[in-house]
Amino acid sequence: MQKVKLLWIGILWLCASFAMAQSQDINDYVQTRLHDLRATVKQQTANQRELEKINKDFANSYRIKQMTARYKEPSKMRLESKVGVVNVVYIINGNRKHVSAGPIKSTDDISNAPGKRQSLMDFGILTPGFMKLVNAKFLRYDHEGGVRYPVFELTWANSDDTSKHIVWMDGKTRTVVKRQWYNQLGKLMAIFYYKNPVEAAPGIWIPTRVEVYNAEGKLGGVTTYVDLHVNEGLPDNLFQF
């Protein structure tokens, strides 16, 4: 009897896991356990010719070979790097963006320019803070590499910005496995593949490799994330300016 009971428990767990993997509700893929994140970002490959076909500013971001990234919910991001002898700091805090490069500093209101907002979606992760900024619509199921993935369209909420992202979600790790970025004219700009997810903490998965291709399908760059730390309790003053 005990063996039968355990068998049924196992079957029910598998059914629940399968249903989760096939969910058409975007909220089932949001990383609600992640409160903050720290990582080292390394640019492994950067083909400037192919990256510039995406966007010149986007291509220039790949000239920075290494940076430290810190994120805290909701919608706080800090990127630090060094270009030569100049320290460069990029901060997103709510609807404001601040950039400093040595003595040069600038602060912008990005409330009407959500496309300029850096978020953990760039890491292949959907967070509660990010989901408050977008509308999500289930589109279909697709097969990638023999696996069936639910596909969603993400558009900016309460904004005139008509750019969008199409994301393929993995129900087991709750990470993005593929993302297509379209500009405001509906033109495909880039395709991102998020690979090698690791469980940085119980129930918190983070892709550790991102490959970006331009609309022609040419590889532009490869980024890796190492030295991952989650839920350290990052202080708010890191994101102040």
Buried (B, 14 or more C-beta within 10 A) or exposed (E): EEEEEEEEEEEEEEEEEEEBBEBEEBEBBBBBEBBBBBBBBBBEEBBEEBBBBBBEEBBEBBEBEEBBBBBBBEBBBBBBBEEEEEEBBBBBBBBBBBBBBEEEEEEEEBEEBBBEBBBBBBBBBBBBBBBEBBBBEBBEEEEEEEEEBBBBBBBBEEBEBEBBBBBBBBBEBBBBBBBBBBBEEEEBBBBBBBBEBEEBBEEBBBBBBBBBBBBEEEBBBBBBBEEBBBBEEBEEEBBEB
